Amino acid sequence: MPDDPTREPAARARRLASRQHGLVTRAQLGELGLTEGWIRTRVGRGDLVRSGRGVFRYSGAPETLESKALAACPARPGAVLSHGSAARIWRFELPEWPERRIEVIVSVGRSAATEDGVLVHRTRRLEGADRCHVGVLPVTTSSRTLFDLAPNLDPAAVVRVVDDALTRRLLTASLLSAALDRSARQ
């Protein structure tokens, strides 16, 4: 039986997905040399499950908050997890925030809209200093997350979250001050 030319690229795709909560993007599969036909066949067989625009999850990989959150970003250029989703990644205590909603922020306009079950916040400015990665997840920094959440929280909750972030060293007074300065420029 002749060797399958997609065998090694397919194995590399699985290894990549294992580092990305079971997910791969259409672009990543293409970079590995796997064609649209290969993707359609794997989706048809149930080996790959569509998890968002241009994002696939390997069947058998659990659908977690992280995989749902990661799947929300590639289809939206420059998007990072924000608001409640970022707060969950940072493990902030927000019992009143909708637990299952995935939220991202992109740098355009100022309105929010729900697309494919993802709440997309838009901002005029999302600087590099407001973005980071927690593992493979693109997310707003802890300080930017606090500024995005604060208008919707009661003051006691803001104090609790800031105190917790300071205690766990996710935040410093200087980071908070810099985020305040960037927020004021907006």
N, CA, C and O atoms as a DFTB+ gen file, in Angstrom:
744 C
 N C O
     1  1       0.847      -1.173       0.000
     2  2       0.000       0.000       0.000
     3  2       0.897       1.242       0.000
     4  3       1.807       1.343       0.822
     5  1       0.645       2.205      -0.929
     6  2       1.489       3.403      -0.974
     7  2       1.297       4.261       0.262
     8  3       0.241       4.254       0.895
     9  1       2.360       5.007       0.589
    10  2       2.284       5.917       1.744
    11  2       1.282       7.022       1.476
    12  3       1.168       7.517       0.354
    13  1       0.562       7.401       2.509
    14  2      -0.386       8.513       2.444
    15  2       0.403       9.809       2.613
    16  3       1.000      10.021       3.669
    17  1       0.424      10.689       1.596
    18  2       1.226      11.916       1.698
    19  2       0.714      12.883       2.772
    20  3       1.428      13.805       3.166
    21  1      -0.516      12.676       3.243
    22  2      -1.051      13.574       4.283
    23  2      -0.797      13.035       5.687
    24  3      -1.143      13.686       6.673
    25  1      -0.199      11.861       5.783
    26  2      -0.023      11.233       7.101
    27  2       0.791      12.099       8.066
    28  3       0.348      12.352       9.187
    29  1       1.976      12.557       7.646
    30  2       2.819      13.364       8.536
    31  2       2.206      14.743       8.796
    32  3       2.185      15.174       9.949
    33  1       1.702      15.460       7.770
    34  2       1.043      16.738       8.072
    35  2      -0.161      16.573       9.005
    36  3      -0.412      17.428       9.855
    37  1      -0.895      15.485       8.847
    38  2      -2.046      15.235       9.726
    39  2      -1.586      14.986      11.160
    40  3      -2.234      15.430      12.108
    41  1      -0.484      14.287      11.316
    42  2       0.067      14.037      12.656
    43  2       0.544      15.351      13.273
    44  3       0.358      15.583      14.468
    45  1       1.161      16.213      12.455
    46  2       1.597      17.517      12.968
    47  2       0.380      18.371      13.359
    48  3       0.430      19.114      14.339
    49  1      -0.694      18.261      12.599
    50  2      -1.920      19.014      12.928
    51  2      -2.479      18.561      14.274
    52  3      -2.909      19.390      15.076
    53  1      -2.475      17.265      14.524
    54  2      -2.953      16.753      15.818
    55  2      -2.067      17.237      16.967
    56  3      -2.569      17.609      18.028
    57  1      -0.757      17.231      16.756
    58  2       0.157      17.716      17.803
    59  2      -0.072      19.204      18.077
    60  3      -0.070      19.639      19.229
    61  1      -0.268      19.968      17.019
    62  2      -0.553      21.393      17.177
    63  2      -1.859      21.587      17.951
    64  3      -1.923      22.398      18.874
    65  1      -2.881      20.851      17.576
    66  2      -4.180      20.951      18.253
    67  2      -4.058      20.584      19.730
    68  3      -4.740      21.169      20.571
    69  1      -3.203      19.629      20.050
    70  2      -3.057      19.217      21.452
    71  2      -2.497      20.354      22.312
    72  3      -2.704      20.376      23.525
    73  1      -1.791      21.291      21.688
    74  2      -1.263      22.455      22.412
    75  2      -2.242      23.625      22.417
    76  3      -2.010      24.631      23.086
    77  1      -3.340      23.489      21.665
    78  2      -4.301      24.579      21.500
    79  2      -5.706      24.136      21.901
    80  3      -6.679      24.463      21.221
    81  1      -5.814      23.402      22.987
    82  2      -7.110      22.968      23.511
    83  2      -7.917      22.183      22.480
    84  3      -9.143      22.283      22.440
    85  1      -7.228      21.403      21.645
    86  2      -7.893      20.550      20.669
    87  2      -8.276      21.254      19.385
    88  3      -8.954      20.665      18.544
    89  1      -7.859      22.506      19.210
    90  2      -8.278      23.307      18.058
    91  2      -7.163      23.513      17.037
    92  3      -5.981      23.552      17.379
    93  1      -7.571      23.646      15.775
    94  2      -6.695      24.090      14.695
    95  2      -7.521      25.001      13.797
    96  3      -8.742      24.872      13.707
    97  1      -6.837      25.913      13.142
    98  2      -7.529      26.788      12.204
    99  2      -7.347      26.271      10.785
   100  3      -6.435      25.495      10.502
   101  1      -8.229      26.713       9.903
   102  2      -8.122      26.361       8.489
   103  2      -6.750      26.818       7.963
   104  3      -6.099      26.095       7.209
   105  1      -6.324      28.009       8.364
   106  2      -5.028      28.529       7.910
   107  2      -3.881      27.633       8.380
   108  3      -2.963      27.353       7.610
   109  1      -3.925      27.184       9.630
   110  2      -2.864      26.308      10.142
   111  2      -2.829      24.994       9.379
   112  3      -1.750      24.495       9.056
   113  1      -3.991      24.428       9.087
   114  2      -4.032      23.181       8.323
   115  2      -3.455      23.401       6.930
   116  3      -2.726      22.553       6.416
   117  1      -3.782      24.539       6.318
   118  2      -3.233      24.867       5.004
   119  2      -1.721      25.013       5.038
   120  3      -1.029      24.549       4.132
   121  1      -1.202      25.662       6.088
   122  2       0.249      25.822       6.227
   123  2       0.954      24.473       6.349
   124  3       2.116      24.335       5.969
   125  1       0.244      23.484       6.880
   126  2       0.816      22.137       7.008
   127  2       0.679      21.334       5.714
   128  3       1.148      20.199       5.633
   129  1       0.031      21.929       4.694
   130  2      -0.120      21.246       3.412
   131  2      -1.398      20.441       3.283
   132  3      -1.544      19.660       2.343
   133  1      -2.317      20.617       4.204
   134  2      -3.577      19.880       4.149
   135  2      -4.607      20.726       3.388
   136  3      -4.768      21.918       3.651
   137  1      -5.289      20.093       2.454
   138  2      -6.164      20.801       1.520
   139  2      -7.593      20.948       2.049
   140  3      -7.979      20.334       3.044
   141  1      -8.361      21.782       1.349
   142  2      -9.784      21.932       1.665
   143  2     -10.507      20.593       1.551
   144  3     -11.400      20.293       2.343
   145  1     -10.113      19.789       0.556
   146  2     -10.705      18.458       0.398
   147  2     -10.429      17.573       1.608
   148  3     -11.313      16.855       2.075
   149  1      -9.200      17.628       2.111
   150  2      -8.831      16.858       3.304
   151  2      -9.684      17.310       4.487
   152  3     -10.182      16.485       5.254
   153  1      -9.849      18.634       4.631
   154  2     -10.655      19.170       5.736
   155  2     -12.107      18.711       5.606
   156  3     -12.697      18.230       6.574
   157  1     -12.687      18.861       4.403
   158  2     -14.095      18.453       4.193
   159  2     -14.292      16.971       4.518
   160  3     -15.284      16.590       5.138
   161  1     -13.336      16.141       4.092
   162  2     -13.434      14.707       4.371
   163  2     -13.432      14.455       5.875
   164  3     -14.248      13.678       6.371
   165  1     -12.525      15.101       6.608
   166  2     -12.428      14.896       8.067
   167  2     -13.658      15.441       8.789
   168  3     -14.099      14.855       9.778
   169  1     -14.216      16.545       8.313
   170  2     -15.452      17.067       8.911
   171  2     -16.601      16.091       8.628
   172  3     -17.402      15.791       9.513
   173  1     -16.673      15.603       7.392
   174  2     -17.720      14.646       7.015
   175  2     -17.669      13.360       7.815
   176  3     -18.708      12.793       8.152
   177  1     -16.465      12.895       8.122
   178  2     -16.301      11.667       8.920
   179  2     -16.495      11.914      10.411
   180  3     -16.632      10.970      11.188
   181  1     -16.506      13.188      10.809
   182  2     -16.653      13.499      12.227
   183  2     -15.337      13.573      12.982
   184  3     -15.327      13.708      14.205
   185  1     -14.216      13.485      12.253
   186  2     -12.907      13.605      12.910
   187  2     -12.655      15.037      13.379
   188  3     -12.043      15.266      14.422
   189  1     -13.140      15.995      12.587
   190  2     -13.042      17.416      12.925
   191  2     -14.452      17.973      13.080
   192  3     -15.356      17.608      12.328
   193  1     -14.635      18.850      14.048
   194  2     -15.926      19.487      14.309
   195  2     -15.733      20.994      14.172
   196  3     -14.801      21.558      14.745
   197  1     -16.601      21.637      13.424
   198  2     -16.513      23.096      13.289
   199  2     -16.767      23.740      14.651
   200  3     -17.756      23.444      15.322
   201  1     -15.851      24.628      15.043
   202  2     -15.976      25.298      16.342
   203  2     -16.074      26.807      16.194
   204  3     -16.133      27.518      17.197
   205  1     -16.091      27.292      15.010
   206  2     -16.159      28.720      14.734
   207  2     -15.765      28.925      13.294
   208  3     -15.434      27.973      12.588
   209  1     -15.802      30.169      12.858
   210  2     -15.428      30.455      11.467
   211  2     -13.949      30.150      11.257
   212  3     -13.076      30.827      11.799
   213  1     -13.687      29.116      10.458
   214  2     -12.313      28.764      10.149
   215  2     -11.577      28.048      11.264
   216  3     -10.351      27.943      11.235
   217  1     -12.321      27.552      12.255
   218  2     -11.713      26.880      13.407
   219  2     -12.357      25.502      13.566
   220  3     -13.576      25.359      13.462
   221  1     -11.526      24.497      13.819
   222  2     -12.005      23.127      13.985
   223  2     -11.456      22.541      15.277
   224  3     -10.334      22.833      15.691
   225  1     -12.283      21.701      15.904
   226  2     -11.876      20.973      17.110
   227  2     -11.829      19.503      16.742
   228  3     -12.743      18.987      16.098
   229  1     -10.766      18.828      17.151
   230  2     -10.702      17.389      16.927
   231  2     -11.749      16.713      17.799
   232  3     -11.881      17.020      18.984
   233  1     -12.497      15.780      17.192
   234  2     -13.496      15.062      17.985
   235  2     -12.759      14.312      19.081
   236  3     -11.655      13.810      18.872
   237  1     -13.364      14.243      20.219
   238  2     -12.717      13.626      21.363
   239  2     -12.045      14.648      22.253
   240  3     -11.850      14.394      23.441
   241  1     -11.683      15.806      21.702
   242  2     -11.121      16.878      22.532
   243  2     -12.297      17.536      23.252
   244  3     -13.288      17.890      22.612
   245  1     -12.203      17.703      24.552
   246  2     -13.336      18.275      25.279
   247  2     -13.586      19.728      24.876
   248  3     -12.653      20.480      24.595
   249  1     -14.858      20.102      24.855
   250  2     -15.210      21.494      24.603
   251  2     -15.215      22.201      25.952
   252  3     -16.107      21.988      26.773
   253  1     -14.216      23.038      26.170
   254  2     -14.030      23.717      27.443
   255  2     -14.190      25.221      27.257
   256  3     -14.295      25.710      26.132
   257  1     -14.208      25.945      28.364
   258  2     -14.219      27.405      28.272
   259  2     -13.047      27.864      27.417
   260  3     -13.210      28.728      26.557
   261  1     -11.877      27.299      27.644
   262  2     -10.685      27.703      26.910
   263  2     -10.819      27.420      25.418
   264  3     -10.451      28.261      24.598
   265  1     -11.340      26.249      25.053
   266  2     -11.469      25.942      23.625
   267  2     -12.526      26.831      22.973
   268  3     -12.334      27.274      21.841
   269  1     -13.633      27.100      23.660
   270  2     -14.653      28.007      23.109
   271  2     -14.090      29.410      22.961
   272  3     -14.331      30.084      21.959
   273  1     -13.346      29.841      23.956
   274  2     -12.766      31.184      23.927
   275  2     -11.738      31.294      22.812
   276  3     -11.735      32.274      22.067
   277  1     -10.876      30.311      22.690
   278  2      -9.848      30.335      21.656
   279  2     -10.478      30.286      20.265
   280  3      -9.979      30.930      19.342
   281  1     -11.549      29.545      20.105
   282  2     -12.229      29.448      18.809
   283  2     -12.864      30.773      18.401
   284  3     -13.074      31.007      17.211
   285  1     -13.172      31.634      19.345
   286  2     -13.834      32.904      19.043
   287  2     -12.894      33.931      18.426
   288  3     -13.362      34.858      17.766
   289  1     -11.599      33.800      18.616
   290  2     -10.663      34.857      18.204
   291  2     -10.186      34.809      16.754
   292  3     -10.139      35.866      16.126
   293  1      -9.829      33.657      16.175
   294  2      -9.238      33.681      14.827
   295  2     -10.125      34.304      13.744
   296  3      -9.605      34.890      12.794
   297  1     -11.429      34.193      13.865
   298  2     -12.322      34.723      12.842
   299  2     -12.464      36.235      12.926
   300  3     -13.052      36.855      12.040
   301  1     -11.935      36.826      13.974
   302  2     -12.040      38.268      14.177
   303  2     -10.630      38.837      14.307
   304  3     -10.036      38.771      15.383
   305  1     -10.087      39.392      13.227
   306  2      -8.694      39.867      13.256
   307  2      -8.424      40.813      14.426
   308  3      -9.150      41.783      14.645
   309  1      -7.376      40.509      15.160
   310  2      -6.976      41.357      16.284
   311  2      -7.784      41.144      17.552
   312  3      -7.542      41.823      18.551
   313  1      -8.732      40.225      17.540
   314  2      -9.586      40.008      18.712
   315  2      -8.823      39.337      19.837
   316  3      -7.959      38.488      19.613
   317  1      -9.166      39.742      21.057
   318  2      -8.657      39.078      22.252
   319  2      -9.828      38.883      23.201
   320  3     -10.813      39.619      23.142
   321  1      -9.723      37.907      24.061
   322  2     -10.753      37.685      25.061
   323  2     -10.824      38.888      25.973
   324  3      -9.796      39.481      26.301
   325  1     -12.021      39.255      26.386
   326  2     -12.170      40.444      27.208
   327  2     -13.318      40.264      28.191
   328  3     -13.977      39.225      28.227
   329  1     -13.535      41.295      28.978
   330  2     -14.639      41.387      29.912
   331  2     -14.751      40.111      30.762
   332  3     -13.772      39.697      31.383
   333  1     -15.927      39.493      30.790
   334  2     -16.137      38.314      31.633
   335  2     -15.284      37.122      31.247
   336  3     -14.839      36.372      32.116
   337  1     -15.047      36.936      29.942
   338  2     -14.201      35.813      29.508
   339  2     -12.770      35.997      30.011
   340  3     -12.153      35.052      30.503
   341  1     -12.252      37.212      29.886
   342  2     -10.903      37.481      30.401
   343  2     -10.876      37.321      31.913
   344  3      -9.917      36.785      32.467
   345  1     -11.927      37.785      32.581
   346  2     -11.989      37.661      34.045
   347  2     -11.937      36.194      34.472
   348  3     -11.301      35.860      35.472
   349  1     -12.604      35.317      33.716
   350  2     -12.555      33.885      34.049
   351  2     -11.160      33.317      33.813
   352  3     -10.690      32.478      34.581
   353  1     -10.490      33.778      32.737
   354  2      -9.125      33.315      32.476
   355  2      -8.191      33.783      33.595
   356  3      -7.321      33.030      34.032
   357  1      -8.368      35.020      34.059
   358  2      -7.560      35.547      35.163
   359  2      -8.033      35.003      36.515
   360  3      -7.385      35.224      37.538
   361  1      -9.162      34.292      36.514
   362  2      -9.765      33.697      37.719
   363  2     -10.219      34.763      38.723
   364  3     -10.078      34.598      39.934
   365  1     -10.768      35.861      38.185
   366  2     -11.378      36.868      39.045
   367  2     -12.714      36.338      39.552
   368  3     -13.410      35.614      38.840
   369  1     -13.062      36.691      40.754
   370  2     -14.329      36.259      41.359
   371  2     -15.444      37.209      40.945
   372  3     -15.549      38.313      41.479
   373  1     -16.281      36.785      39.989
   374  2     -17.384      37.605      39.499
   375  2     -18.664      36.767      39.439
   376  3     -19.087      36.375      38.352
   377  1     -19.280      36.489      40.578
   378  2     -20.433      35.589      40.565
   379  2     -21.613      36.121      39.759
   380  3     -22.433      35.331      39.290
   381  1     -21.722      37.435      39.587
   382  2     -22.885      37.974      38.886
   383  2     -22.699      38.071      37.372
   384  3     -23.629      38.470      36.671
   385  1     -21.530      37.717      36.856
   386  2     -21.272      37.819      35.420
   387  2     -21.792      36.580      34.708
   388  3     -21.639      35.475      35.229
   389  1     -22.408      36.724      33.523
   390  2     -22.894      35.540      32.790
   391  2     -21.769      34.538      32.552
   392  3     -20.786      34.851      31.880
   393  1     -21.910      33.373      33.084
   394  2     -20.843      32.366      33.127
   395  2     -20.478      31.795      31.754
   396  3     -19.297      31.572      31.487
   397  1     -21.430      31.558      30.898
   398  2     -21.156      30.837      29.657
   399  2     -20.855      31.731      28.463
   400  3     -20.404      31.234      27.431
   401  1     -21.087      33.014      28.572
   402  2     -20.932      33.909      27.427
   403  2     -19.444      34.122      27.124
   404  3     -18.643      34.360      28.028
   405  1     -19.091      34.032      25.841
   406  2     -17.735      34.322      25.401
   407  2     -17.738      35.765      24.908
   408  3     -18.588      36.162      24.111
   409  1     -16.768      36.544      25.397
   410  2     -16.660      37.938      25.014
   411  2     -15.270      38.222      24.484
   412  3     -14.271      37.790      25.059
   413  1     -15.215      38.958      23.372
   414  2     -13.946      39.395      22.807
   415  2     -14.034      40.887      22.563
   416  3     -15.119      41.466      22.530
   417  1     -12.878      41.496      22.393
   418  2     -12.834      42.920      22.062
   419  2     -11.962      43.092      20.824
   420  3     -10.922      42.450      20.677
   421  1     -12.419      43.980      19.936
   422  2     -11.659      44.304      18.736
   423  2     -11.510      45.818      18.660
   424  3     -12.294      46.567      19.243
   425  1     -10.505      46.242      17.941
   426  2     -10.194      47.659      17.876
   427  2     -10.863      48.321      16.669
   428  3     -10.210      48.584      15.659
   429  1     -12.155      48.585      16.778
   430  2     -12.898      49.319      15.753
   431  2     -14.203      49.800      16.369
   432  3     -14.886      49.031      17.046
   433  1     -14.556      51.045      16.148
   434  2     -15.844      51.545      16.618
   435  2     -16.006      51.462      18.124
   436  3     -15.029      51.311      18.858
   437  1     -17.263      51.563      18.584
   438  2     -17.498      51.499      20.021
   439  2     -18.712      50.669      20.403
   440  3     -19.020      50.565      21.590
   441  1     -19.408      50.081      19.454
   442  2     -20.601      49.335      19.800
   443  2     -20.273      47.865      20.046
   444  3     -19.193      47.388      19.700
   445  1     -21.216      47.168      20.641
   446  2     -21.062      45.732      20.881
   447  2     -22.138      44.999      20.094
   448  3     -23.248      45.506      19.933
   449  1     -21.819      43.827      19.611
   450  2     -22.785      43.027      18.875
   451  2     -22.511      41.563      19.161
   452  3     -21.385      41.178      19.476
   453  1     -23.546      40.756      19.051
   454  2     -23.372      39.321      19.217
   455  2     -23.274      38.694      17.839
   456  3     -24.157      38.868      16.999
   457  1     -22.194      37.963      17.617
   458  2     -21.963      37.262      16.358
   459  2     -21.709      35.800      16.683
   460  3     -20.785      35.478      17.430
   461  1     -22.520      34.920      16.129
   462  2     -22.337      33.481      16.347
   463  2     -22.258      33.136      17.831
   464  3     -21.482      32.263      18.220
   465  1     -23.050      33.810      18.666
   466  2     -23.058      33.524      20.095
   467  2     -21.911      34.144      20.865
   468  3     -21.795      33.929      22.072
   469  1     -21.057      34.911      20.197
   470  2     -19.921      35.573      20.845
   471  2     -20.253      37.055      20.942
   472  3     -20.611      37.678      19.942
   473  1     -20.135      37.624      22.141
   474  2     -20.361      39.049      22.315
   475  2     -19.074      39.774      21.929
   476  3     -18.037      39.606      22.571
   477  1     -19.156      40.579      20.876
   478  2     -17.992      41.284      20.353
   479  2     -18.074      42.750      20.790
   480  3     -18.970      43.480      20.365
   481  1     -17.150      43.166      21.628
   482  2     -17.051      44.560      22.051
   483  2     -16.099      45.246      21.085
   484  3     -15.105      44.663      20.651
   485  1     -16.411      46.476      20.760
   486  2     -15.537      47.243      19.868
   487  2     -15.038      48.469      20.613
   488  3     -15.773      49.097      21.375
   489  1     -13.781      48.797      20.381
   490  2     -13.180      49.952      21.027
   491  2     -12.381      50.741      20.002
   492  3     -11.917      50.192      19.002
   493  1     -12.227      52.022      20.257
   494  2     -11.427      52.842      19.341
   495  2      -9.951      52.534      19.472
   496  3      -9.189      52.710      18.521
   497  1      -9.542      52.076      20.644
   498  2      -8.113      51.837      20.868
   499  2      -7.918      50.585      21.724
   500  3      -8.487      50.453      22.808
   501  1      -7.115      49.693      21.214
   502  2      -6.702      48.519      21.979
   503  2      -5.201      48.382      21.750
   504  3      -4.760      47.760      20.784
   505  1      -4.436      48.969      22.645
   506  2      -2.985      49.028      22.480
   507  2      -2.328      47.687      22.803
   508  3      -2.906      46.823      23.463
   509  1      -1.117      47.555      22.318
   510  2      -0.351      46.342      22.613
   511  2      -0.169      46.124      24.101
   512  3      -0.106      44.985      24.563
   513  1      -0.083      47.217      24.856
   514  2       0.084      47.112      26.309
   515  2      -1.164      46.570      26.992
   516  3      -1.112      46.201      28.165
   517  1      -2.289      46.516      26.277
   518  2      -3.541      45.992      26.832
   519  2      -3.779      44.538      26.455
   520  3      -4.791      43.952      26.842
   521  1      -2.858      43.956      25.705
   522  2      -3.000      42.578      25.212
   523  2      -1.897      41.698      25.787
   524  3      -0.783      42.159      26.037
   525  1      -2.220      40.446      25.990
   526  2      -1.205      39.474      26.390
   527  2      -1.732      38.081      26.058
   528  3      -2.806      37.939      25.473
   529  1      -0.992      37.084      26.425
   530  2      -1.422      35.683      26.276
   531  2      -1.351      35.011      27.637
   532  3      -0.398      35.204      28.392
   533  1      -2.348      34.237      27.932
   534  2      -2.326      33.339      29.082
   535  2      -2.334      31.946      28.458
   536  3      -3.368      31.470      27.990
   537  1      -1.185      31.310      28.456
   538  2      -1.029      30.084      27.676
   539  2      -1.144      30.466      26.208
   540  3      -0.440      31.363      25.746
   541  1      -2.023      29.796      25.470
   542  2      -2.220      30.134      24.059
   543  2      -3.373      31.112      23.857
   544  3      -3.658      31.508      22.727
   545  1      -4.032      31.503      24.935
   546  2      -5.218      32.351      24.821
   547  2      -4.856      33.830      24.729
   548  3      -4.210      34.366      25.629
   549  1      -5.266      34.494      23.650
   550  2      -5.068      35.940      23.574
   551  2      -6.112      36.615      24.466
   552  3      -7.305      36.336      24.346
   553  1      -5.676      37.487      25.343
   554  2      -6.575      38.030      26.366
   555  2      -6.151      39.457      26.709
   556  3      -4.986      39.823      26.557
   557  1      -7.113      40.257      27.173
   558  2      -6.738      41.571      27.674
   559  2      -5.954      41.377      28.965
   560  3      -6.168      40.411      29.698
   561  1      -5.039      42.312      29.235
   562  2      -4.252      42.232      30.466
   563  2      -5.186      42.315      31.668
   564  3      -6.342      42.719      31.545
   565  1      -4.678      41.934      32.812
   566  2      -5.515      41.980      34.016
   567  2      -6.000      43.397      34.283
   568  3      -7.146      43.591      34.690
   569  1      -5.140      44.393      34.059
   570  2      -5.548      45.782      34.309
   571  2      -6.611      46.230      33.303
   572  3      -7.583      46.876      33.695
   573  1      -6.450      45.905      32.023
   574  2      -7.465      46.277      31.023
   575  2      -8.777      45.551      31.319
   576  3      -9.855      46.127      31.174
   577  1      -8.685      44.301      31.729
   578  2      -9.892      43.544      32.079
   579  2     -10.653      44.247      33.193
   580  3     -11.877      44.369      33.135
   581  1      -9.931      44.707      34.205
   582  2     -10.584      45.419      35.307
   583  2     -11.274      46.686      34.821
   584  3     -12.391      46.979      35.247
   585  1     -10.632      47.439      33.940
   586  2     -11.252      48.660      33.420
   587  2     -12.478      48.349      32.568
   588  3     -13.450      49.105      32.587
   589  1     -12.446      47.249      31.825
   590  2     -13.617      46.875      31.028
   591  2     -14.783      46.441      31.909
   592  3     -15.941      46.693      31.577
   593  1     -14.484      45.795      33.023
   594  2     -15.528      45.279      33.912
   595  2     -16.089      46.322      34.872
   596  3     -17.279      46.304      35.184
   597  1     -15.239      47.224      35.337
   598  2     -15.598      48.142      36.426
   599  2     -16.923      48.872      36.243
   600  3     -17.676      48.977      37.211
   601  1     -17.256      49.387      35.046
   602  2     -18.532      50.111      34.919
   603  2     -19.765      49.248      35.194
   604  3     -20.841      49.777      35.472
   605  1     -19.617      47.939      35.118
   606  2     -20.756      47.038      35.309
   607  2     -20.752      46.324      36.657
   608  3     -21.580      45.445      36.898
   609  1     -19.828      46.697      37.531
   610  2     -19.733      46.062      38.847
   611  2     -20.030      47.078      39.937
   612  3     -19.810      48.276      39.760
   613  1     -20.527      46.594      41.056
   614  2     -20.695      47.509      42.184
   615  2     -19.314      47.804      42.769
   616  3     -18.401      46.992      42.623
   617  1     -19.148      48.949      43.426
   618  2     -17.822      49.350      43.929
   619  2     -17.160      48.308      44.835
   620  3     -15.943      48.128      44.785
   621  1     -17.950      47.626      45.657
   622  2     -17.359      46.619      46.547
   623  2     -16.756      45.469      45.744
   624  3     -15.713      44.934      46.119
   625  1     -17.400      45.086      44.648
   626  2     -16.862      44.011      43.803
   627  2     -15.564      44.454      43.136
   628  3     -14.626      43.664      43.027
   629  1     -15.500      45.702      42.691
   630  2     -14.270      46.217      42.080
   631  2     -13.125      46.153      43.094
   632  3     -12.023      45.713      42.765
   633  1     -13.389      46.592      44.319
   634  2     -12.358      46.565      45.364
   635  2     -11.892      45.133      45.613
   636  3     -10.693      44.882      45.740
   637  1     -12.836      44.192      45.683
   638  2     -12.492      42.778      45.909
   639  2     -11.594      42.249      44.791
   640  3     -10.585      41.594      45.049
   641  1     -11.976      42.543      43.547
   642  2     -11.214      42.024      42.408
   643  2      -9.821      42.654      42.362
   644  3      -8.835      41.953      42.139
   645  1      -9.733      43.966      42.570
   646  2      -8.432      44.634      42.567
   647  2      -7.557      44.085      43.690
   648  3      -6.378      43.799      43.478
   649  1      -8.124      43.938      44.872
   650  2      -7.364      43.409      46.000
   651  2      -6.853      41.999      45.702
   652  3      -5.696      41.680      45.976
   653  1      -7.716      41.168      45.144
   654  2      -7.323      39.800      44.798
   655  2      -6.215      39.807      43.744
   656  3      -5.250      39.050      43.854
   657  1      -6.349      40.664      42.718
   658  2      -5.347      40.729      41.651
   659  2      -4.002      41.217      42.196
   660  3      -2.950      40.730      41.782
   661  1      -4.037      42.168      43.112
   662  2      -2.798      42.644      43.733
   663  2      -2.158      41.546      44.582
   664  3      -0.945      41.341      44.538
   665  1      -2.980      40.851      45.348
   666  2      -2.481      39.777      46.210
   667  2      -1.844      38.662      45.397
   668  3      -0.801      38.131      45.777
   669  1      -2.468      38.305      44.277
   670  2      -1.937      37.225      43.436
   671  2      -0.881      37.713      42.450
   672  3      -0.414      36.952      41.603
   673  1      -0.512      38.977      42.565
   674  2       0.523      39.591      41.728
   675  2       0.193      39.547      40.241
   676  3       1.086      39.436      39.401
   677  1      -1.084      39.636      39.929
   678  2      -1.522      39.765      38.543
   679  2      -1.526      41.227      38.130
   680  3      -1.686      41.562      36.956
   681  1      -1.347      42.085      39.120
   682  2      -1.492      43.514      38.926
   683  2      -0.561      44.230      39.899
   684  3      -0.316      43.756      41.008
   685  1      -0.051      45.373      39.466
   686  2       0.713      46.240      40.365
   687  2       0.096      47.631      40.282
   688  3      -0.672      47.928      39.368
   689  1       0.433      48.458      41.225
   690  2      -0.082      49.828      41.214
   691  2       0.355      50.545      39.940
   692  3      -0.424      51.307      39.368
   693  1       1.584      50.316      39.487
   694  2       2.057      50.995      38.272
   695  2       1.330      50.491      37.024
   696  3       1.039      51.285      36.129
   697  1       1.032      49.199      36.943
   698  2       0.256      48.674      35.813
   699  2      -1.153      49.259      35.806
   700  3      -1.684      49.612      34.753
   701  1      -1.747      49.356      36.980
   702  2      -3.084      49.929      37.104
   703  2      -3.071      51.400      36.696
   704  3      -3.981      51.862      36.008
   705  1      -2.045      52.134      37.117
   706  2      -1.917      53.548      36.772
   707  2      -1.734      53.727      35.264
   708  3      -2.353      54.604      34.662
   709  1      -0.895      52.904      34.661
   710  2      -0.675      52.982      33.208
   711  2      -1.951      52.672      32.444
   712  3      -2.246      53.320      31.440
   713  1      -2.714      51.683      32.911
   714  2      -3.990      51.346      32.265
   715  2      -4.974      52.500      32.398
   716  3      -5.739      52.778      31.474
   717  1      -4.956      53.168      33.536
   718  2      -5.818      54.331      33.750
   719  2      -5.443      55.446      32.775
   720  3      -6.322      56.088      32.202
   721  1      -4.153      55.677      32.586
   722  2      -3.703      56.693      31.625
   723  2      -4.160      56.354      30.204
   724  3      -4.644      57.224      29.481
   725  1      -4.003      55.086      29.805
   726  2      -4.445      54.686      28.453
   727  2      -5.948      54.837      28.326
   728  3      -6.440      55.280      27.289
   729  1      -6.684      54.475      29.366
   730  2      -8.141      54.590      29.361
   731  2      -8.565      56.052      29.234
   732  3      -9.525      56.356      28.526
   733  1      -7.864      56.956      29.909
   734  2      -8.189      58.384      29.847
   735  2      -7.992      58.934      28.431
   736  3      -8.725      59.830      28.013
   737  1      -7.007      58.407      27.689
   738  2      -6.766      58.862      26.321
   739  2      -7.875      58.442      25.376
   740  3      -8.043      59.028      24.306
   741  1      -8.635      57.421      25.770
   742  2      -9.735      56.975      24.924
   743  2     -10.929      57.876      25.116
   744  3     -11.967      57.668      24.488
